[in-house]
Structures are given as C-alpha cells and as structure tokens.
Amino acid sequence: MSELARPLAEAAERLFAQRCGTDVVASADAGTWPQALWSALEALTPAQLLVSEERGGAGGDWLDACALLERAGEFNLPLPVAETVLAGWLLDRAGLPAVAGPPSFACTTVDLAAAHRQGRVAIEARNVPWAARSAGIVLVGTGTNASAEGWLLYLPNGAYTTTPDRAPAGDPRDRVAVLDLALSAPGVSCQRLRGLRHAEVLGRAALLRAAQIAGACRRVLALTLAYTGERVQFGRAIGQFQAVQHQLAQLAEETAAVRVAVQAAANTGDGRWSVAAMAAAKLRAGEAAGLCVRIAHQLHGAMGVTAEHPLHQSTRRMLAWRDEHGAEAYWARQLVQALRDAGAPGAWQAIVAATNR
C-alpha cells in the first residue's frame, strides 16, 4: 500500500458521506446523472490513481484502488469509478492519453489482433456500464491465443451506438454496437497491451468489483445492526434474540472475509499467483454477496423491500456486481486453472507460495 492510501481513503469517505446520500443515489437510479458528484470525484483523480508519478499520475497501487472502491461500494456511489480507475491504468499501459470525462470499460472476446491487422473492427457488447454517458469506452480483447498478451481498443463517444440494456443495480447498462469501423477513424486506437494478458485485465476488473462488494457488505451490516437494535418484538429488540445474533455474527463474518480476500489479492505482487488470488477474491466476494443479501433481507423483513428503506440500494448492487466480470462458477474454474499453470502441487502449497508475508 502506498503512502497515499490512508489520506485517499479518508478523503473519499468524507466526500461520499457529504455528497452521496440516499437521495442522490435514488435520483441517479431514476436516471439523473449526478454531475456535481462526478465533478467532486474528479478532484480525487481516480483516472491517474494507478499511473506512475514519473508519468504524471498519483503512483498508487492496487491496495489503494481497492480502498477507494470499497468506500465507493459502501456509499453506493452511482458513478463509473471502477471503470475510471481501470481505463486510466490501461490507457497508460498502452501509451495513450487519459479520457477527459467519465469513461467506460468492458472485456470482449473479439480478436482485436486480427482487427488491427485488417484495419477495421465490428463489435457488439452487452451490459456495458455507463456506455451512453461515457466520453469513450476502453475495450480489452484477446489476440489469436487467449493466453497471449491482450489488446486494447479505445472508442470515443460517437464511434459506437448504444441502446439501454438491463440495469438490475440501478446503474445504467447499455448494449454497444460498432458495425464496421475503420481503426484510422479520429480518436480510435487499437494497441497491444505488452506484458499484460487478457486474463489479468479481467481479473483486475473482477477485483475492483469484489472491493465494491466488500464495501456494500459493510453498509448492509451497519444497516442490519441498526434495524435489529431498534425493532422491538415481544418486549425487546430482536437483536437480543439468540437466533438473530447467530445471523448477525454470520453477516459480520462474511463482511470480514471478503475484505480480507480482496486485500490479499491486491497485495499479491508475484505475477505467477495474481490471477489465482484475484479469482479467489471474486469467488469469495460472490459467495458473501449472496449470503449477506439473504440474511439482511430476512432480518429486515418487509421493511427491507420498501423503496423508502435504503437497504435495496446496496443489495441490488451487490447482486449485480456478483455476476459482472465473471460469477463464482467462472472464477472457480479459473482458480483451478491458474494453480495448475503456476505448477502448484496442492492448494496449501499455493497459498504459502502466494503469500507475501
């Protein structure tokens, strides 16, 4: 973790607490773009967070990025903050300038190496976050071999068309279409991501989603503790009943477990184990999301599904983030494959080898 981690986390928490109340989230869920909140977020320079100081960035690392995303998830920040962090990192790796405005990000299975050779590209992508609101989209695809270096395609707004797609979290998701675009078109760029595999990029995207889930779990735990401490049944608060306390303990356990998994993955510097660690983090976050949502809504009862109560702002997002950039089944397969690729004789040996401390 770099020296800016603590001040960044504290600044983000202050900003979100002051500017991102439940009314702002509800307005954004209804379709209003929170421009004032985006302008305030830009002051934290999320697009430059993972860019080195030598190149004019903040010089942060993945622990810093996860700290920012955890707080964004806790406050249900209705902005493309994960996409901004990823886009800034990838554009810098490709030697391209940062996007002036909110960017979007998505992975694609399109062979961008072949598109680069042909000089033209055609893409259709589903559920791209914030695509219609973005200044441009960073798409990461494969070459001929999925295990080889990834390729980045940057499309400025106007180079693609969008139609609204399903948005279970409230945050907008769009279908993006590029019918037949010349890569020489203004603002369009297709570059090889040297030294960076497609699987690693997808893993980083999944890691940031896991960090958002960790933050949302913390918010759900706080809401549930408050409600069970206030709701009186049979003459005492329901939080005093042992059965409820068992569920609260499990909720706290899941919240702590996903945060530890995210931090462990963000702190894995050895490239042999990074994909395995990120797979474990997203897998654990997905499991925690399902359990936390179930427990929280069970303990809130009918109150938790009302529009007036803020619980749904967190739980809807958790369930959407659980599936994005790969759900549990996908990352379970990737975890096994990553351990095999690293030559691990067993799970315990892999854990020991991948741990920095």
C-alpha positions in Angstrom: 0.0 0.0 0.0 1.4 3.4 -1.0 1.7 6.4 1.3 -1.5 8.0 -0.3 -3.7 5.1 0.8 -4.9 6.5 4.2 -5.4 10.1 3.0 -7.1 8.8 -0.1 -9.5 6.6 1.8 -10.2 9.3 4.3 -10.9 11.9 1.6 -13.1 9.5 -0.3 -15.1 8.7 2.9 -15.6 12.4 3.7 -16.6 13.2 0.2 -19.1 10.4 -0.2 -20.6 10.9 3.2 -21.2 14.6 2.4 -22.2 14.3 -1.3 -23.7 10.8 -1.8 -26.7 10.5 0.4 -29.5 8.0 -0.2 -31.5 10.8 -2.0 -28.6 11.3 -4.5 -28.4 7.5 -5.1 -32.2 7.3 -5.6 -32.1 10.2 -8.1 -29.3 8.6 -10.0 -31.2 5.3 -10.0 -34.1 7.1 -11.6 -31.9 8.3 -14.4 -30.4 11.6 -13.3 -26.7 11.9 -13.9 -25.1 13.3 -10.7 -22.8 15.9 -12.3 -21.9 17.7 -9.1 -20.9 14.4 -7.5 -18.8 13.4 -10.6 -17.0 16.8 -10.5 -16.2 16.3 -6.8 -15.0 12.7 -7.6 -12.6 14.0 -10.3 -10.8 16.0 -7.6 -9.6 12.6 -6.3 -8.1 11.9 -9.8 -9.2 8.3 -10.0 -8.1 8.1 -13.6 -4.5 8.8 -12.5 -4.5 6.6 -9.4 -2.6 3.7 -10.9 -0.4 5.9 -13.2 3.2 6.3 -12.1 4.4 9.6 -10.7 7.0 9.8 -13.5 4.2 9.9 -16.0 2.2 12.5 -14.0 0.0 10.1 -12.1 -0.6 9.5 -8.4 1.7 6.5 -8.2 -0.9 4.4 -6.3 -1.2 0.6 -6.3 -4.0 -1.9 -6.3 -4.4 -1.7 -2.5 -5.1 2.0 -2.9 -7.5 1.3 -5.7 -9.4 -1.3 -3.7 -9.5 1.1 -0.7 -11.2 3.7 -2.9 -13.6 1.2 -4.5 -14.5 -0.3 -1.1 -15.7 3.1 0.0 -17.5 3.7 -3.2 -19.3 0.4 -2.7 -20.2 1.3 0.9 -21.9 4.5 -0.2 -23.5 3.0 -3.4 -21.6 5.7 -5.4 -23.7 6.0 -8.7 -20.7 6.8 -10.8 -18.3 4.7 -13.0 -15.4 4.9 -10.5 -14.1 1.4 -11.1 -14.3 2.0 -14.9 -12.4 5.2 -14.5 -9.6 3.6 -12.5 -9.3 0.7 -14.9 -9.5 2.9 -18.0 -6.8 5.2 -16.7 -4.5 2.3 -15.9 -5.0 0.6 -19.3 -4.7 3.7 -21.4 -1.4 4.5 -19.6 -0.1 0.9 -20.2 -1.0 1.4 -23.9 0.8 4.8 -24.0 -2.5 6.7 -24.7 -3.7 9.9 -23.0 -6.4 9.8 -20.3 -10.0 10.3 -21.2 -11.4 13.8 -20.5 -14.7 12.8 -18.9 -16.3 9.6 -17.5 -15.0 6.5 -19.3 -16.5 3.1 -19.6 -14.7 -0.3 -19.6 -15.6 -3.8 -20.9 -13.9 -7.0 -21.8 -14.7 -8.6 -25.2 -13.9 -11.9 -26.8 -13.3 -10.2 -30.2 -9.9 -11.0 -31.7 -8.6 -7.4 -31.7 -5.2 -8.6 -33.0 -7.0 -9.7 -36.2 -8.9 -6.4 -36.3 -5.6 -4.5 -36.0 -4.2 -6.4 -39.0 -7.3 -5.7 -41.1 -7.6 -2.1 -40.0 -11.3 -2.5 -39.3 -13.4 -3.7 -36.4 -17.0 -4.8 -35.7 -18.2 -5.3 -32.1 -21.4 -5.9 -30.2 -21.2 -5.9 -26.4 -23.9 -6.4 -23.8 -24.3 -4.8 -20.4 -21.5 -2.2 -20.8 -21.7 0.0 -17.8 -22.3 3.7 -18.3 -21.7 3.5 -22.1 -24.2 6.1 -23.1 -22.9 8.6 -20.5 -19.2 7.9 -21.2 -16.7 10.1 -23.1 -15.3 6.9 -24.5 -15.0 3.1 -24.0 -11.9 1.1 -23.3 -12.4 -2.5 -24.6 -9.9 -5.2 -23.9 -9.9 -8.3 -26.1 -7.6 -11.2 -27.0 -5.3 -12.0 -29.7 -5.3 -15.3 -31.6 -4.4 -17.1 -28.3 -6.3 -16.1 -25.2 -3.2 -16.8 -23.1 -1.2 -14.3 -25.1 -1.0 -10.5 -24.5 -4.2 -8.6 -24.5 -5.2 -5.9 -26.9 -6.9 -2.5 -26.1 -9.4 -0.8 -28.3 -10.4 2.7 -27.4 -13.6 4.1 -28.9 -14.5 7.7 -28.4 -18.2 8.6 -27.9 -19.7 8.9 -31.4 -17.7 5.9 -32.7 -20.4 3.5 -31.3 -24.1 3.4 -30.8 -25.9 2.4 -27.6 -29.3 1.1 -26.6 -30.3 0.7 -22.9 -29.8 -2.8 -21.5 -30.9 -4.3 -18.3 -29.8 -2.4 -15.2 -30.6 -4.5 -12.1 -28.4 -2.4 -9.9 -29.9 0.9 -10.9 -26.6 1.9 -12.5 -27.1 2.1 -16.3 -26.0 -0.7 -18.6 -26.1 -0.4 -22.4 -25.7 -2.5 -25.4 -22.9 -1.2 -27.6 -22.6 -1.8 -31.3 -19.8 -1.0 -33.8 -20.9 -2.2 -37.2 -17.8 -1.7 -39.4 -15.4 1.0 -38.1 -12.0 1.9 -39.6 -9.3 1.9 -36.9 -7.9 5.0 -38.6 -11.0 7.0 -37.6 -10.4 10.1 -35.4 -9.8 9.2 -31.8 -9.9 5.5 -32.3 -6.9 3.5 -31.2 -6.1 -0.3 -31.1 -2.9 -1.2 -29.2 -1.2 -4.3 -27.9 -1.0 -4.4 -24.1 2.6 -5.5 -23.9 3.3 -7.8 -20.9 -0.4 -7.9 -19.9 -2.7 -10.8 -20.6 -6.4 -10.6 -21.2 -7.0 -12.8 -18.1 -5.0 -10.4 -15.9 -7.1 -7.5 -17.1 -10.4 -9.3 -16.4 -9.0 -10.3 -13.0 -8.3 -6.7 -12.1 -11.8 -5.7 -13.2 -13.2 -8.5 -11.0 -11.0 -7.5 -8.1 -12.4 -3.9 -8.2 -15.9 -5.3 -8.3 -15.1 -7.5 -5.3 -13.8 -4.4 -3.4 -17.2 -2.7 -4.1 -19.0 -5.8 -2.8 -16.8 -5.6 0.4 -17.9 -2.0 0.9 -21.5 -2.8 0.3 -21.3 -5.7 2.8 -20.1 -3.3 5.4 -23.0 -0.9 4.7 -25.5 -3.8 4.8 -24.1 -5.0 8.1 -24.4 -1.5 9.6 -28.0 -1.1 8.4 -28.9 -4.6 9.8 -27.3 -3.9 13.1 -29.2 -0.7 13.5 -32.5 -2.2 12.5 -32.3 -5.2 14.7 -31.3 -2.9 17.6 -34.4 -0.7 17.1 -37.1 -3.3 16.0 -38.9 -4.4 19.1 -40.8 -7.8 19.3 -42.2 -9.5 22.4 -41.0 -6.6 24.5 -37.3 -6.4 23.5 -35.2 -5.6 20.5 -35.0 -8.5 18.0 -31.2 -8.2 18.1 -31.2 -9.6 21.6 -32.7 -13.0 20.4 -30.0 -15.6 20.1 -31.2 -16.8 16.7 -30.9 -13.3 15.3 -27.5 -12.9 16.9 -26.3 -16.0 15.1 -27.3 -14.5 11.8 -25.7 -11.2 12.7 -22.5 -13.0 13.5 -22.5 -14.7 10.1 -23.2 -11.4 8.4 -20.2 -9.9 10.2 -18.1 -12.9 9.3 -18.9 -12.7 5.6 -18.1 -8.9 5.6 -14.7 -9.5 7.2 -13.9 -12.5 4.9 -14.5 -10.7 1.6 -12.4 -7.7 2.7 -9.5 -9.9 3.7 -9.7 -11.8 0.4 -9.7 -8.5 -1.6 -6.8 -7.1 0.3 -4.8 -10.4 -0.1 -5.4 -10.3 -3.8 -4.5 -6.7 -4.2 -1.3 -7.3 -2.2 -0.2 -10.3 -4.4 2.7 -8.9 -6.3 4.0 -12.2 -7.8 2.7 -12.5 -11.3 2.5 -16.3 -11.1 -0.2 -16.1 -8.5 -2.0 -12.8 -9.3 -4.8 -14.4 -11.4 -5.3 -17.1 -8.8 -5.5 -14.6 -6.0 -8.0 -12.3 -7.9 -10.1 -15.4 -8.8 -10.3 -16.3 -5.1 -11.2 -12.8 -4.2 -14.1 -12.5 -6.7 -15.2 -16.0 -5.9 -15.3 -15.3 -2.2 -17.0 -11.9 -2.8 -19.7 -13.5 -4.8 -20.4 -16.1 -2.1 -20.5 -13.3 0.5 -22.9 -11.2 -1.6 -25.4 -13.9 -1.8 -25.3 -14.7 1.9 -25.3 -11.1 3.1 -28.3 -10.2 0.9 -30.3 -13.2 2.2 -29.5 -12.6 5.8 -30.1 -8.8 5.7 -33.4 -9.1 3.9 -34.5 -11.9 6.2 -33.8 -9.8 9.3 -35.3 -6.6 7.9 -38.5 -8.4 6.9 -41.0 -6.5 4.7 -39.3 -3.1 5.6 -36.2 -4.1 3.7 -38.0 -4.4 0.3 -39.7 -1.0 0.5 -38.5 1.9 -1.7 -38.2 4.1 1.3 -35.6 2.0 3.1 -32.0 2.3 1.8 -31.2 -1.5 2.1 -32.2 -2.2 -1.5 -29.7 0.4 -2.8 -26.9 -1.8 -1.6 -28.3 -5.3 -2.1 -29.4 -4.8 -5.7 -25.9 -3.6 -6.5 -24.2 -6.5 -4.7 -26.2 -9.0 -6.7 -25.4 -7.2 -10.0 -21.6 -6.9 -9.1 -21.6 -10.6 -8.2 -22.2 -11.6 -11.8 -20.2 -8.9 -13.5 -16.7 -9.8 -14.8 -17.4 -13.4 -14.0 -19.6 -15.1 -11.4 -18.5 -17.8 -8.9 -18.6 -20.7 -11.3 -16.3 -18.9 -13.8 -13.8 -17.9 -11.2 -13.7 -21.3 -9.6 -12.6 -22.8 -12.9 -10.1 -20.0 -13.4 -8.7 -20.5 -9.9 -8.1 -24.2 -10.6 -6.5 -23.5 -14.0 -4.3 -20.7 -12.5 -3.0 -23.0 -9.8 -2.2 -25.7 -12.5 -0.5 -23.1 -14.7 1.7 -22.0 -11.8 2.7 -25.5 -11.1 1.2 -25.7 -7.6 1.3 -29.3 -6.2 -1.6 -28.5 -3.9 -3.9 -25.8 -2.5 -1.9 -25.3 0.7 1.4 -25.0 -1.1 -0.1 -22.4 -3.5 -1.4 -20.4 -0.5 2.0 -20.4 1.1 3.8 -19.5 -2.1 1.4 -16.7 -3.0 1.6 -15.0 0.4 3.9 -12.0 0.6 4.3 -12.2 4.4 
